[in-house]
Amino acid sequence: MGDWDEFVGEEWVRPNVALAPRTTYKVGGPARWLATPRNLDDLGLVGRAVVEAGVPVVVLGRGSNVVVADDGFDGVVVCLAEGFGQVRWEGTRAVAGAAVALPRLARAAVERGRLGLEFFVGIPGSVGGAVHQNAGCHGRETKDVLVSASVWDLRQGVMTERSVEDLELSYRHSNLADHEVVVDASFQTTPGDPGEGERLMREITRWRREHQPGGTLNAGSVFKNPPGDAAGRIIDAAGLKGLRRGRVYVSERHANFFVAEPGATATEIWELVREVARRVEDRTGIVLEPEIRFVGAFEEER
Ligand SMILES: Cc1cc2nc3c(=O)[nH]c(=O)nc-3n(C[C@H](O)[C@H](O)[C@H](O)COP(=O)(O)OP(=O)(O)OC[C@H]3O[C@@H](n4cnc5c(N)ncnc54)[C@H](O)[C@@H]3O)c2cc1C
């Protein structure tokens, strides 16, 4: 892997690291290299090496919206270390490192009497992942509260400040490329009663417990909702609850959640996703688009 091999000596870059434990599905193979940069200098080194060695790169947050291929990822996976896990306040704005867990950000804001980020309590991702996916729930999306994000371009070695418009955030979408790493993000909050924020967070948590298959291996909603409809309703109406491929099945509780049993493979998830999409299209003409991201090589690309 050319120049990349020079990084073996760095303790924050390791070869052949299992990715399954870093994802909520707990499936898939290793990263050829896992880089856990602690600061911007480390990110600069990763970027230069990636460019010189010409290897593919992908960023991993808390792995709550990805499926890693059984053969793993034949390139560099960048996973920001704790150095990117701080929250600081600038007036009513929370500036959160990209590695900060969204529920932690929601609670920290409410404790401070800063409201507006409560919806993040139900999303088990990171700030970086939320910006990349424009994560949202309960009527709110990241773009409603995001002021801007600092983005490090691994190829150019430069940082830019991107607004919601620059990022082209829309339903579960941004224009960020794989070599662009969200480093931190600034969120607007409103001063308010912490009790009110706590009530809303409790309500969101209760709703999720009732409507989602908690305590199982999944990555949240598998498909995006088509305009004016819900993917879960469509899959349910097509009679596909309980459909399975190996050790992966469509949840009985929420048809847009596909649950993996211990020992499941990424291929089984991939096959179930394709099968459900195929049957829904056959029956309704609706083409469902995956919300979860497949990282590495899956059948069509082999
Ligand atoms: C039980 C459960 C419930 C969920 N509920 C919701 C919900 O209500 N609403 C919702 O929107 N999502 C939901 N999700 C999905 C997921 O939590 C979100 O998409 C979240 O934003 C992903 O963040 P992550 O850090 O886990 O990203 P990952 O899964 O690690 O990565 C997702 C994508 O973001 C990119 N990425 C991650 N970090 C960075 C970074 N620092 N810079 C650039 N790119 C980055 C990755 O390359 C990848 O393309 C749910 C997931 C689960 C398991």
The ligand as an SDF file (V2000), in Angstrom:
LIG
                    3D

 53 58  0  0  0  0  0  0  0  0999 V2000
  -32.0310    2.2970   16.9440 C   0  0  0  0  0  0  0  0  0  0  0  0
  -31.7040    3.3430   15.9110 C   0  0  0  0  0  0  0  0  0  0  0  0
  -32.5530    4.4140   15.7310 C   0  0  0  0  0  0  0  0  0  0  0  0
  -32.2800    5.3850   14.7660 C   0  0  0  0  0  0  0  0  0  0  0  0
  -33.1410    6.4360   14.6270 N   0  0  0  0  0  0  0  0  0  0  0  0
  -32.8610    7.4000   13.7220 C   0  0  0  0  0  0  0  0  0  0  0  0
  -33.7410    8.5270   13.5640 C   0  0  0  0  0  0  0  0  0  0  0  0
  -34.7450    8.6430   14.2300 O   0  0  0  0  0  0  0  0  0  0  0  0
  -33.4270    9.4520   12.6390 N   0  0  0  0  0  0  0  0  0  0  0  0
  -32.3080    9.3640   11.8690 C   0  0  0  0  0  0  0  0  0  0  0  0
  -32.0790   10.2550   11.0550 O   0  0  0  0  0  0  0  0  0  0  0  0
  -31.4580    8.3040   11.9880 N   0  0  0  0  0  0  0  0  0  0  0  0
  -31.7080    7.3450   12.8950 C   0  0  0  0  0  0  0  0  0  0  0  0
  -30.8420    6.2860   13.0210 N   0  0  0  0  0  0  0  0  0  0  0  0
  -29.6960    6.1750   12.1080 C   0  0  0  0  0  0  0  0  0  0  0  0
  -28.3980    6.8290   12.6130 C   0  0  0  0  0  0  0  0  0  0  0  0
  -28.3440    6.8570   14.0330 O   0  0  0  0  0  0  0  0  0  0  0  0
  -28.2060    8.2380   12.0540 C   0  0  0  0  0  0  0  0  0  0  0  0
  -28.1540    8.2350   10.6450 O   0  0  0  0  0  0  0  0  0  0  0  0
  -26.9070    8.8910   12.5700 C   0  0  0  0  0  0  0  0  0  0  0  0
  -26.8630   10.2260   12.1560 O   0  0  0  0  0  0  0  0  0  0  0  0
  -25.6530    8.1820   12.0700 C   0  0  0  0  0  0  0  0  0  0  0  0
  -24.5550    8.6510   12.8090 O   0  0  0  0  0  0  0  0  0  0  0  0
  -23.2670    7.7390   13.0090 P   0  0  0  0  0  0  0  0  0  0  0  0
  -22.2550    8.5350   13.7640 O   0  0  0  0  0  0  0  0  0  0  0  0
  -23.6390    6.4330   13.6100 O   0  0  0  0  0  0  0  0  0  0  0  0
  -22.7980    7.5610   11.5190 O   0  0  0  0  0  0  0  0  0  0  0  0
  -22.2580    6.2280   10.7990 P   0  0  0  0  0  0  0  0  0  0  0  0
  -23.3230    5.2100   10.7770 O   0  0  0  0  0  0  0  0  0  0  0  0
  -20.9500    5.8330   11.3840 O   0  0  0  0  0  0  0  0  0  0  0  0
  -22.0470    6.7880    9.3120 O   0  0  0  0  0  0  0  0  0  0  0  0
  -23.1470    7.1900    8.5450 C   0  0  0  0  0  0  0  0  0  0  0  0
  -22.6370    8.0390    7.3890 C   0  0  0  0  0  0  0  0  0  0  0  0
  -22.1130    9.2610    7.9090 O   0  0  0  0  0  0  0  0  0  0  0  0
  -20.7520    9.4080    7.5240 C   0  0  0  0  0  0  0  0  0  0  0  0
  -20.0350   10.0470    8.6410 N   0  0  0  0  0  0  0  0  0  0  0  0
  -20.0140    9.6710    9.9400 C   0  0  0  0  0  0  0  0  0  0  0  0
  -19.2570   10.5170   10.6560 N   0  0  0  0  0  0  0  0  0  0  0  0
  -18.7730   11.4340    9.8000 C   0  0  0  0  0  0  0  0  0  0  0  0
  -17.9270   12.5750    9.9240 C   0  0  0  0  0  0  0  0  0  0  0  0
  -17.3710   12.9390   11.0970 N   0  0  0  0  0  0  0  0  0  0  0  0
  -17.6500   13.2950    8.8030 N   0  0  0  0  0  0  0  0  0  0  0  0
  -18.1660   12.9430    7.6070 C   0  0  0  0  0  0  0  0  0  0  0  0
  -18.9700   11.8910    7.4240 N   0  0  0  0  0  0  0  0  0  0  0  0
  -19.2790   11.1490    8.5040 C   0  0  0  0  0  0  0  0  0  0  0  0
  -20.2580    8.0110    7.2120 C   0  0  0  0  0  0  0  0  0  0  0  0
  -19.1850    8.0330    6.2820 O   0  0  0  0  0  0  0  0  0  0  0  0
  -21.5050    7.3760    6.6180 C   0  0  0  0  0  0  0  0  0  0  0  0
  -21.6430    7.7220    5.2630 O   0  0  0  0  0  0  0  0  0  0  0  0
  -31.1120    5.2900   13.9770 C   0  0  0  0  0  0  0  0  0  0  0  0
  -30.2300    4.2170   14.1810 C   0  0  0  0  0  0  0  0  0  0  0  0
  -30.5290    3.2370   15.1290 C   0  0  0  0  0  0  0  0  0  0  0  0
  -29.5630    2.1010   15.3450 C   0  0  0  0  0  0  0  0  0  0  0  0
  1  2  1  0
  2  3  1  0
  2 52  2  0
  3  4  2  0
  4  5  1  0
  4 50  1  0
  5  6  2  0
  6  7  1  0
  6 13  1  0
  7  8  2  0
  7  9  1  0
  9 10  1  0
 10 11  2  0
 10 12  1  0
 12 13  2  0
 13 14  1  0
 14 15  1  0
 14 50  1  0
 15 16  1  0
 16 17  1  0
 16 18  1  0
 18 19  1  0
 18 20  1  0
 20 21  1  0
 20 22  1  0
 22 23  1  0
 23 24  1  0
 24 25  2  0
 24 26  1  0
 24 27  1  0
 27 28  1  0
 28 29  2  0
 28 30  1  0
 28 31  1  0
 31 32  1  0
 32 33  1  0
 33 34  1  0
 33 48  1  0
 34 35  1  0
 35 36  1  0
 35 46  1  0
 36 37  1  0
 36 45  1  0
 37 38  2  0
 38 39  1  0
 39 40  1  0
 39 45  2  0
 40 41  1  0
 40 42  2  0
 42 43  1  0
 43 44  2  0
 44 45  1  0
 46 47  1  0
 46 48  1  0
 48 49  1  0
 50 51  2  0
 51 52  1  0
 52 53  1  0
M  END
$$$$
